[in-house]
Amino acid sequence: MASTLLSIQVIPKTPNGENSYPYVDRAIEVIQQSGLKYQVNALDTTMEGELDELLEVVRKMHEVLVEAGSPSIISQIKIAHSPDGFSMDTLTEKYR
């Protein structure tokens, strides 16, 4: 079981004020390519893993957005960490 859950919402600034959804899609692609368990929600995406690997995904997301032309990115991040482990399924099973 993973020790950490990380939820992230990226808010990329766009070069010419265009819609940011294509940029958010690029950020989610980084998560998909990571091989980590994740869940895309309406306002954020939650990933399961070890803290170091999750923070590495966040770093890559920012790099990809800059490469795509975003002049700046704000990320809102929530982290839940427990040496005994965390899982999205365990925390939400009573609601499903």
ChimeraX attribute file (.defattr): number of C-alpha atoms within 10 A of each C-alpha:
attribute: neighborCount
match mode: 1-to-1
recipient: residues
	/A:1	11
	/A:2	19
	/A:3	16
	/A:4	23
	/A:5	23
	/A:6	21
	/A:7	21
	/A:8	17
	/A:9	18
	/A:10	22
	/A:11	16
	/A:12	22
	/A:13	19
	/A:14	20
	/A:15	13
	/A:16	9
	/A:17	7
	/A:18	9
	/A:19	12
	/A:20	15
	/A:21	12
	/A:22	13
	/A:23	22
	/A:24	16
	/A:25	12
	/A:26	15
	/A:27	22
	/A:28	18
	/A:29	13
	/A:30	17
	/A:31	23
	/A:32	15
	/A:33	9
	/A:34	16
	/A:35	9
	/A:36	16
	/A:37	15
	/A:38	19
	/A:39	15
	/A:40	14
	/A:41	10
	/A:42	7
	/A:43	9
	/A:44	17
	/A:45	17
	/A:46	19
	/A:47	24
	/A:48	23
	/A:49	22
	/A:50	18
	/A:51	16
	/A:52	9
	/A:53	14
	/A:54	21
	/A:55	13
	/A:56	11
	/A:57	18
	/A:58	18
	/A:59	12
	/A:60	16
	/A:61	23
	/A:62	20
	/A:63	14
	/A:64	16
	/A:65	23
	/A:66	17
	/A:67	10
	/A:68	14
	/A:69	14
	/A:70	19
	/A:71	13
	/A:72	13
	/A:73	16
	/A:74	11
	/A:75	15
	/A:76	11
	/A:77	14
	/A:78	12
	/A:79	13
	/A:80	14
	/A:81	15
	/A:82	10
	/A:83	10
	/A:84	9
	/A:85	15
	/A:86	18
	/A:87	18
	/A:88	16
	/A:89	10
	/A:90	8
	/A:91	9
	/A:92	9
	/A:93	9
	/A:94	7
	/A:95	6
	/A:96	5
